[in-house]
Amino acid sequence: MDTPPPLRISLLAVPESTASTVYGMYDLFAGVGRDWGVLIEGEPGPPRLLPEIASRTVQPLQAGNGLWIRPEIPLDDPRVPAVVCISDLFLPPEENIAGRFDPEIEWIRHCHASGSIIATACSGALLLAEAGLLDDEDATTHWGYCGAMSARYPKVRVHPDRALVVAGEGQRLVMGGGGTSWLDLALFLIARLVSVEDAMRTARLHLIDWHSLGQLPFAALNRARQSSDAVIQNCQTWIAQNYQMESPVATMARIAGLAERSFKRRFEQATGMSPIDYVHTLRLEEAKQALESTDAPVEAIALEVGYQDTSFFGRLFRRKVGITPAQYRRRFGSLRQGLLNQAVTPR
């Protein structure tokens, strides 16, 4: 049988892109159909996907992490790709991008209206939200950007726990979460565009492990940011050292010199979190550290961070983190130990 011509995948590049993500996806897509044959039969097979880097112009641009990207096609190329992939954006989460990427957003809208799948890695989902394509849709982005996306685009249903979300008419909006979940994104697209077997071969070739755990274990700490409100900031400094104490919210209210109800309202306005949620976030982060780095029983860790009721601690941990304390320890304790062993092993 004749092999169909490769499908075009346009990888959008802007100066705020991360070159490693752009070229990482480029390599995975370019190897589909080609590299397995090289490894198994000694000869390359026919490529199934044709990645190309698209930008406003074809002039080289310096990416957000300092490396250079060399675009291959301009945005005014009349051909419509099968897929548009948007890399992560190297920007602070709260930065307003209105008007900053107008040519790119116009191109994204045009490609989507013409039938393209639009896929985003990490914070690249901000461009979809800015384009209005995520209104009343499920979405995800890097865990550090979820709060900012929810605040700036209230019509978007943001899921900070999920590493991959597929949404929109015809399921043509595909979003990967943070960090290396762009690998999940790439494998999903390969399976959808070519075959599951080709996606599996790509995973085997590159030793890619699907991020089935999602982002929730990493998402809480980012929300516990310092406030610019001096009164609330003073309370944050205090609770960072005293999170394990009983009745911490009432004590913070006294430190602030406010009635507890007024304090709760002011704290949430300043931080975006209720005081008790803030306390839980700090306690759970400390519990995670203990689970990763010690062999202490879960009951002892719960007590150490301020929870007298181990059952309550377990339920709260699972709800906020997505897995039980024991599962967290198995997953991340072994990772930490492995990294430590590598660090101290003589070479």
Residue pairs with C-beta under 8 A, 6 or more apart in sequence:
3 33
3 46
3 48
4 48
6 33
6 46
6 47
6 48
6 49
6 50
7 48
7 49
7 50
7 82
7 83
7 193
7 194
8 50
8 52
8 79
8 81
8 82
8 83
9 29
9 49
9 50
9 51
9 52
9 81
9 82
9 83
9 84
9 85
9 189
10 51
10 52
10 53
10 54
10 73
10 81
10 83
10 84
10 85
10 111
11 22
11 25
11 26
11 51
11 52
11 53
11 54
11 85
11 87
12 54
12 55
12 84
12 85
12 86
12 87
12 104
12 107
12 108
12 124
13 22
13 53
13 54
13 55
13 61
13 63
13 69
13 71
13 87
14 55
14 56
14 61
14 89
14 101
14 104
15 61
15 62
15 63
15 64
16 63
16 64
16 89
16 90
16 91
17 63
17 64
17 69
17 87
17 88
17 89
17 90
18 63
18 64
18 65
18 87
18 88
18 90
19 63
19 65
19 67
19 68
19 69
20 65
20 67
21 87
21 88
21 121
21 122
21 182
22 53
22 63
22 69
22 87
23 69
24 182
24 183
24 186
25 51
25 85
25 87
25 121
25 182
25 185
25 186
26 51
26 53
28 183
28 186
28 187
28 190
28 202
28 206
29 49
29 50
29 51
29 186
29 189
29 190
30 47
30 49
30 50
30 51
31 202
31 205
32 47
32 48
32 49
32 190
32 194
32 198
32 202
33 45
33 46
33 47
33 48
33 49
33 194
33 198
34 44
34 45
34 46
34 47
35 44
35 205
36 45
36 198
36 201
36 205
37 43
37 44
37 45
38 44
38 45
39 205
48 193
48 194
48 198
49 190
49 193
49 194
52 72
52 73
52 81
53 69
53 70
53 71
53 72
53 73
54 71
54 72
54 73
54 74
54 75
54 77
54 81
54 84
54 107
55 61
55 69
55 71
55 74
55 75
56 74
56 75
56 103
56 104
57 71
57 74
58 70
58 71
58 72
58 73
58 74
59 71
60 68
60 69
60 70
60 71
61 68
61 69
61 71
62 68
62 69
63 69
63 90
64 89
64 90
64 91
65 90
75 103
75 104
75 107
80 110
80 111
80 114
80 115
80 116
81 111
81 116
82 116
82 117
82 193
83 116
83 117
83 118
83 119
83 189
83 193
84 107
84 108
84 111
84 112
84 116
84 117
84 118
84 119
85 119
85 120
85 121
85 185
85 189
86 108
86 118
86 119
86 120
86 121
86 124
86 125
86 127
86 128
87 121
87 122
87 124
87 182
88 121
88 122
88 123
88 124
88 142
88 182
89 97
89 122
89 123
89 124
89 126
89 127
91 97
91 123
91 126
93 123
93 144
93 145
93 147
93 148
94 148
96 152
97 126
97 127
97 130
98 130
101 127
101 130
104 127
105 127
105 130
105 131
108 118
108 127
108 128
108 131
108 133
109 131
109 132
109 133
111 118
112 118
112 131
112 133
112 172
112 173
115 172
116 172
117 172
117 173
117 174
117 189
117 192
118 128
118 133
118 172
118 173
118 174
119 173
119 174
119 175
119 176
119 185
119 189
120 127
120 128
120 141
120 174
120 175
120 176
120 185
121 176
121 181
121 182
121 185
122 141
122 142
122 145
122 176
122 177
122 178
122 179
122 181
122 182
123 141
123 142
123 145
124 141
125 134
125 139
125 140
125 141
125 145
125 149
125 175
126 141
126 145
126 149
128 134
128 139
128 173
128 175
129 139
129 149
129 152
129 153
129 156
130 153
133 168
133 173
134 153
134 155
134 156
134 167
134 173
135 153
135 155
135 156
136 155
136 156
136 157
137 156
137 157
137 167
137 168
137 173
138 157
138 159
138 165
138 167
139 149
139 156
139 157
139 158
139 159
139 165
139 167
139 173
139 175
140 146
140 158
140 159
140 160
140 162
140 163
140 164
140 165
140 175
140 176
140 177
140 215
141 149
141 158
141 175
141 177
141 178
142 177
142 178
142 179
142 215
143 160
143 177
143 178
143 215
143 216
143 218
143 219
143 222
144 178
144 222
145 178
146 158
146 159
146 160
146 219
147 160
147 222
147 223
147 272
149 156
149 158
150 156
150 158
151 272
159 165
160 215
160 216
160 219
161 214
161 215
161 216
161 219
161 322
162 177
162 214
162 215
163 176
163 177
163 178
163 181
163 184
163 211
163 212
163 213
163 214
163 215
164 174
164 175
164 176
164 177
164 181
164 184
164 185
164 188
164 211
165 174
165 175
166 173
166 174
166 175
166 188
167 173
167 174
167 175
174 185
174 188
174 189
175 185
176 182
176 184
176 185
177 211
177 214
177 215
178 215
178 218
180 211
181 211
181 215
183 206
183 208
183 211
184 210
184 211
186 202
187 199
187 202
187 203
187 208
187 210
188 199
190 198
190 199
190 202
191 198
191 199
202 208
203 209
203 210
213 322
213 323
213 331
214 322
216 320
216 321
216 322
216 323
217 288
217 321
217 322
217 323
217 328
217 331
217 332
220 281
220 284
220 285
220 320
220 321
221 281
221 285
223 272
223 273
223 281
224 271
224 273
224 278
224 281
224 282
224 285
225 271
226 233
226 236
227 233
227 236
227 270
227 271
228 270
229 266
229 270
231 256
231 257
231 258
231 266
232 256
232 266
232 267
232 270
232 271
234 255
234 256
235 252
235 255
235 256
235 267
236 271
236 278
238 251
238 252
238 255
239 248
239 252
239 278
239 279
239 282
240 282
242 248
242 251
243 279
243 282
243 283
243 286
243 305
243 306
244 283
244 304
244 305
244 306
245 251
245 306
246 306
248 275
248 279
248 306
249 260
249 263
249 264
249 275
249 276
249 279
250 260
252 263
252 267
252 275
253 259
253 260
253 263
253 264
256 263
256 266
258 266
263 275
264 274
264 275
267 273
267 274
267 275
267 278
268 274
268 275
271 278
273 281
279 306
280 316
280 320
281 320
283 305
283 306
283 307
284 305
284 316
284 317
284 320
284 321
286 304
286 305
287 301
287 302
287 305
287 313
287 317
287 325
288 321
288 328
288 332
290 296
290 301
290 304
290 305
291 298
291 301
291 325
291 328
291 329
291 332
291 333
292 328
292 329
292 332
292 333
292 335
292 336
293 333
293 336
294 301
296 304
298 310
298 313
298 314
298 325
298 326
298 329
299 310
301 325
302 308
302 309
302 310
302 313
302 314
303 310
305 313
307 313
307 316
313 325
314 324
314 325
317 324
317 325
317 328
318 324
321 328
323 331
